[in-house]
């Protein structure tokens, strides 16, 4: 009878350990997915800047803030500065950064900044989000 109780105790401890590891694994998967999404969004902005070199030369990408603003460049032709404003608005919406548009809710509910240096031909993209109650920051420097 004593052996049965000891075996039950050992099995219970093992089951609790597996349950704890499963919970930790789920949390780590969510964190990894959030980080991957932040990298994808940063790379998206870098590609937008590369596709509009004239917008970078005028400094139109050096901004942060709300997702609203800019014309609808899907509807027609836009000048370089207008395309940059459109790109920033689209990117801000994808981040979920809008405080005024309830339709802009990205998977991270993050904020982002772009520091594009036209003279150096570089850009620094910074994305900040909350993950499991902790503030996370991703910064990517890229030549554009």
Secondary structure, DSSP 8 states (H G I E B T S, - for coil): -HHHHHHHHHHHHHHHHHHHHHHHHHHHHHHHHHHHHHHHHHHHHHHHHHH-HHHHHTTTT-EES-S--S--TTTS---HHHHHHHHHHHHHHHHT--SS-TT---SS--EEEEEEETTTTEEEEEEEEEETTEEEEEEEEEE-
